[in-house]
Amino acid sequence: MIHASNFINGTLCAAHSGDMLEVINPATGEVMGTIPDSAPADIDRAATAASNAFAMWSALAPAQRAAPLHKLADLIQRDAKDFARVECDNTGKPLELALGVDIARAISNLRFFADAIAHNDTEKFQNETCVSNVHRRALGVAACISPWNLPLYLLTWKIAPALAAGCAVVAKPSEVTPLTAHMLAQRVREAGFPSGVLNIIHGRGHTAGAALVSHPRVACITFTGGTVTGQSIASAAAPTLKRVALELGGKNPAIIFADATTSDQLNATLDGVIRSIFTNQGQVCHCSSRILIQRAAWDTFVPALVKRAQALRVGDPLDASTHIGSLVSQQHLQKVTNAVELAVSEGARILCGGARVGADELPQRVRAGAFFAPTLLDNLAPTCRTNQEEIFGPVATLIPFDDEAAAIQIANGTQFGLSASVWTADSARADRVSTKLDCGTVWINSWMVRDLRAPIGGMRASGLGREGGNEALRFFAEPVTVVHNK
């Protein structure tokens, strides 16, 4: 049992009210911890601490800010197995995924931004009359709000560039999966961060989160989560003109051309598409949820894809042979179940899965868990609700298309624009199609291959702004131009 605390001004502490929230292991249904149910008074304490620490922290040389970031990465690496086990228990994801992806990426995030600020970001422009030097000044207090699906991974993806750029931080993890954030807080002092530079507050979105985004000491907000919540954050930030970055929902297409399903290409395409649909039980913003398949490949690709999906092992997240773990909560399980029931009412044909996994199909330890079978659906119009609304689970629809123009039209035919993947042996076609897709990232014959220097983010209902590399560092800083006459 983990009894988490808020972390304010270098000290672990309870919420002012003393109220607590329970944290559930979704694979077993058991209570595994508690967190403070923070209120506006707790947010005010954290924001004040961050504001008081900001001037000192932002005045440090880049190397002085980088050192504790590297040390924090060292501490997570030292305790990686402990972090992974807690992440596995709190989210329901397979333990090997937690260790090999979530915790590994958290370490990489901290190291990457610690190294990135070692490079001089000052720009210089000259003409016949003047010299202009552009310096970047940290904004102030950054509110970093992370989601439940990749808890430590995405928390560090936000706090690392904010701290590196010179901001002081108030971070709020999801109340559903908050426990690795508490473990991180326990190591912040050991890493050498001055008091108040990094504060971590727990609580519910509509109380603690709402107080954070509207707090007058907060200069900027970075949020990953649902589109509706993102819209409310943008509205709350507007009166005080806070800078906002939002990575929101998606209805991401994977476009499969026939030349990616030939005998020499089929297995690689299947491997990639299965991974893009079902990684983390489909609970990744960039997961493929609409699989567009050229008609000429339908009879080859669809049976092979269904067979691969049926072969995925749903089971205990602690078992190394498990591919699909638990969904994050019983509430989310019901949401996914409702979405599939809606699809059936719209005329969907269930090719595999389609329901929660029965208790008798699961190991004894996890029979009370929130498990949903890997699901593929077809026979749905591209414009139906199922193909327009985010499900965020191990569910994808299969949609036929005839040619490039039709694939592009279907792919772009939602309110979202986060990412897409294009699967083809024709590099010229890949380039043509990718330039016509309305989304922030397009992967060619791959999925979630990342260079942390490259920006990532969405268009339209999928978000505002970009994260990654200099885009992230510059979000947390204001450019100031100093002009000298020649």
C-alpha positions, 0 to 999 in steps of 0.5 A: 500500500502506497500512501502518497503525499503532495510535494510542496516547497521541497516537503512531502505533505498532506492536503490541507483538508486531510481528505484522501482518494483511493487508488485502484489496481485495475487488474485486480480491483484492489485498493493499492494506495491513497493520494491527497484530495487537494483543493484550491488552498493546496494549489495556492501553496504550490504555486506560491512556492514555485513563484518564489523559487522561479527567479533563483532557478531561472538565473542559473546557468544551463549546466546548473539546471541540467545537473539535477535533471541528470541526477533524477534520471540516474535515480529512476534508472537505479530504481527502475524495477520498482518504478515499473512494478508500481506503474504496472500495478497502477495502470494494468499494463504488462510489466515488461511494457512498463519497464521497457517503454514507460520507465525507459522513456522517462529516463530518456526524457530527463536526459534529453532535455538536460543535454538540450539546454547545453546548446546556445539557443541565442539567435543573431541576425544582421543587416546593413543597419543593425544587429539583432540578438534574440534571447529566451527568457523563462516564462515563470510558473509552468502547470504540467498536467499529465494523463493516466495512460503513460503516467511517468513517461508523459509527466517527465515529457512535460516537466523536463523541458519546463525545468530545463528552460528555467521555469518552476513547475507545479505538476498534477498527475492523473488521480487515476494513476498517480503513484509513480509521480509520488515516487518521483517526488520522493527523489527530487530532493536527492537529485539536488533540486532547490525547494519550490522548483518542482512541486507535485500536487494530487487530486481531481481534475475538476477541483485541483486541476481547475484551480491550477489552470486558473491560478494567477501565478501560473504563466503557462499550461501544458496538458495531455488528455481528452479534447473536452478537457483541453477545451475547458483548459483553453477557456480557463486560460484565456482571461489571463492570456496564459500560454497553452499547449494541448495534446488531445484526442485522436482517431488515427488512420493506418492506411494499408496499400496493396503493395504492403501486403505482398508475400515479402511485405505482409508479416512486417506490415502485420507486425507494425499495424498490430502494434499500432492498434493494441499497444498499451491496450490501445490506450495511447493517443497515437494508436491506430483506431481506423485501419484503411485497407485497399480493396485489392488487399482486403481478402489477404490482409483482413484474415491475417490481421484477425488471426494476429489479433486473436493470437494476442494473449490477454492476462496477468500484467505480471506474466511475461507472456501477456500481450494485453493487460487490463484497461485502466479502470472499470469505468473505462472498461464500461466506456469501451464496452458501450462504444462497441455496443454502439458500433454493433447498433450501427451495423458493425460486424465483429471479426474478433473480440467485442466484449470484456474477457470473462473471469473464467478466462483469466488467471485467479489473481486478476479475475476482478480486473478490467480486461477487454478482448482485442477487437476488430470491426468492419461493415461501418461507414466512415462517417458513422459515430464509431469512426468519428469518436475516440474509443481509446481501447483495444478496438479498431475498425477496418475500412476499405478504399479504392485508391489514394484519393479515397484513402486521403478523403477517409483519413481526413474525414474526422474532427481530429488530426493527431497522427497517421501511418502509411504502409506501402512499398512505393516511397513516392506514394508514401511521400505524396499521401503523407503531404496530404494528410491533415495531422501532426505526425505521419509514420511511413511503414512504422509506428511510434518511431521517435527522435526526441528532437522532432516536434509532435502534436496535433491539428484541429481537435487533436490539439494546439502547439507541439512538444519535443526538442526546441519546440518544447523548450521554446514553449516555456520561454519568451523570446526577447530581441535586443537590437544594436545599431551598427 
